[in-house]
Structure formats: structure tokens, C-alpha cells
């Protein structure tokens, strides 16, 4: 039965709402770009780099993550990175992506924002034209840096506002609550942008409350620790706030010790609007179908629950209802045929 559920979800159109482009930088591409750009890496081989992908926590991952992105120097590098991701997820039936990039990590290295955005957008537009993958581009602020740095980045981004669809908040969560960035996200909202915030992965449930009530986020990225607060669960369910959950990421970063312990079913049973995403697939062992496959193998998911997850990804996206509708109809038809 499980393999039939895997086949069913594989046939569905899918959208990814939580993907860090820099986190799709595969080891082979790291070395190829390093050679192209004359970058000396602290690893002797692809195998040695892959061996470093054993993390005990978020910070250990981030240390390797930021080292890897040092090979991204030119517009062509950002294009190649994004195009490789799109080609890969096309194989998994992904038809819409809402992707993050971390400009401050590149600006600190002297890489202009124009270089980053033009390379990424060129690949995204090509993906829409050639692969049929629609997109939204989300500029993420790094929470371990200051709010002043975020404001400076927002000012630099002004010339590129037509190319940006929203703003996010990621990086080290512990000790960096959402309230630290209340003013800059209020400004993003004033400018008419949607926002989405990492909260409740390593940080406490209170960080999710802050994201909701102080920053008025449109979406919660991760949100696992919301389950520690019954009132928060009720509020998230009542608001139908989308949570972009990343199962293989949770396993790799020890948010859960085994996939069998993942709280996905508890989240669904609590009425939470959960979606499945890959986060940083090059580092965490899998893309969209790898995440679904791992969940189906480990948890007693029903076809009804998978149907809900597939629908949540589109209704939780920033696509218009008119853009969502054909995909939802296709999903509904596939599940109706399966259950007939």
C-alpha cells in the first residue's frame, strides 16, 4: 500500500514553499564552481565535503552552509545554482516554487545584489518558460545579523523591488527572536510585500507567537515547536496559518531523532495547515519526493492526509486562487480515482 501512496503523490503537481537556493548547492557543483572561480575550499574532495554533512544542530549545519556558498561569485554562478535546482525538482513533478536567497551572506563577500538577483531571476524565468515551473522569489534577512543590517539590505533592494515577491527571516534562531526584526518587517508590509518567518524550529513556541502577533507574518517556516503550546495550536488552526514543514531537515538537524517520531500526523490531527518541503536538500539528503517517501515509509499516513498535504501546498502558496485552481483540480481528480 505504501508504494501506491508514493506513486500517487509522485503523480501530483507539487509546490515547494520552503527552499533555500544556497542549500541546493550540491557538493559536485561546489567543487566545479570552486575550480571555475579559483576558490580554495577547506575540503580535499567531494567525498570529504559530503562527510562533513553530519550535523548535531542548526549551527553546525550553518557553518558548512556558509563555507559552501563562498564559491558563488558571478551572475553565472547564481544562474547555474538556480537552474540546477529547477531541473532537479522538475523530475519530482514540482510546478511552482517559492524560494529564499540570503543576500547579506553574499554582500558581506562583496557580491553585488544585482549579480545575485539577475542570475537567480534569469534561471527562474527560464524555468517558467521551458519547464512550466512558476515562481516567487523571497529575499531573506539573516537573523544572526542586526536589524540595521536588514534595513541596509532592504534599502539596497529598492531598485529590485519589481523582481522580489516577499521577504523572509532565516539563519540561527536561538537568541534571535522575531521581535528583533519587528521594525524592518513592518516596513516590508508597508511596502506591500508578503513576509514569511522561520520560527519554532529550534526556538520556542513564543517565537511563533511573536511572528504572528508582532510581525504579522503571512506564513510560518517550520513551526514544529508550536505543538508545545495548546493555545498556539488552536490559534494557528483557527487562522489556517500555513506551516512549511521540512521532514528530512528535521531529521538531519536532530529536531526529531527518527522519522517515526516526526509530529506531522499530530499536526494534521490538530487542524494545522502543514506543507511538505525540502529546506536545504543538498545538505539534508533529499528533494520533494525524498521527503514524501521518507514520511510515507515511516508514518501511517492515509491517502486523505496526503490529499490534504498536496492541497495545502497550493492554497498556502502566494499564487492567486485562479492560478491555484487547475492544480487543485488535478490533485482532487488523482485522489478521487485512487479512492474509487
ZIKALIN-V197939 format. One line per field, one symbol per residue. phi: phi as a letter, one per 30 degrees, with the letter a starting at -180 (. if undefined). A space follows every 50 residues. Layout:
# ZIKALIN-V197939
phi->???
This chain:
# ZIKALIN-V197939
phi->.ddddddddddddbbccbbceddcddeddeddddddcicccdbdaedddd dddcccadddddddedddddddbbedddddeddddddddedcidcabbcc bcdddcedcicddeeddddddddddddddccicdabccdcdcddcddddd dddddddedcedcccabbbbieddibdeeecddddddededjcdbbbdai ccddeeddededccchddacciiededdbeddeddddddhddccdbddde ddcidbdbddcddededdddiddcbcbcibddccjlcedddddddddccd dcdddddddddedddddcddedddeddddddddddddddd
